[in-house]
Amino acid sequence: MRFLHRDGSVVHLAYCTNVHPAEDLDGIIAQLDRYAVPIRERLGADRLGLGLWLPREVARLLTESTAALEELRRALTRRHLEVVTLNGFPYGGFHDPVVKHAVYRPDWSERSRLEYTLELARVLVELLPADVTEGSVSTLPLGLRDTWAEHARSAASGHLAELSAGLAELARRTGRSVRVGFEPEPGCVLETTDDAVSLLRGIDPARIGVCLDACHLAVAFERPSRALAELRAAGIPVVKTQASCALHAQEPCSPATRRALESFTEPRFLHQTRAAADGALRGVDDLDRALAGELADGGPWRVHFHTPLHTAPRHPLTSTREVLIDALAELLAGGHARTSHVEVETYTWDVLPERDRQAGGVVPGTAAELAWTRARLLELGLTEIER
């Protein structure tokens, strides 16, 4: 779906397909009929945007096979689907029984991460609609903080320089540009806006910036107004925005809250948990560790568990929806749009507690999230160009 901002720019709204467990081209095309088309139809949309997740092997195939690329392009066009952004964070195996820390490998100290990201950029310029000249790719926040050493920083610096050069060459050759957004996330080298400013300032802002994930912003207890002011002052663009909400526990020590939190512990994804008290931020790598006593009492908790945008978790838990609303307002309510790609990214439908799942599954749930986000964009004064 497309919206016109008051500054005359177009804002694209999509949902991220990393919610679907397909890791080969046939599976990716099959998921279009199983999920994307029914979602589009529920929304009454003439065209639906997808933030495609293409695992490494699929990305490589699409860069090496013109026939495979054309097959995907035709599949999207025939179903009235469009792609202006790709999610390049998970490399593969995102729906394995246990993902946890593996989602951060390879990191940006490893050449395979650079190669994968450039492959995605080359695929994206071929998938962009005819009237769109700029795409985006989101990627991981360099790597895990605990395993990041000085040699990793040096290697990553070289890879970012090659990324910049590769994206510039792609734009020169095709007339279309792709920007890469590094996505701050709890527990990573880039965890907060301050980290992003420190490590990305001055690194080719025409090609490289941040992917602002509202869930991650909330888990770090950051205020969108301050975060975006810092990024603006540093000249770091918001390449892409992920519309997402975190889990909030106002009184994590109460028995009722702890029982509710226990229902969100699960084996597949990492759910970093942070507590804010007395102006300090403390945290642990996963929710089960927090519940086991590794996170000291005091102050509310926020959990990196993407919760549906349009509904709240069962009492006594809440979501950080207000942080998302504030972030969208900071990005889009002014006279100039600070992001042009908004991607709904709730990949956790299958691991939500049973009582918090949408009746009917991913299709009605994702359609409801997109409808909720569409309503927020209209409230901010954007005009829907097409349904």
Disulfide bonds with the S-S distance in Angstrom:
none
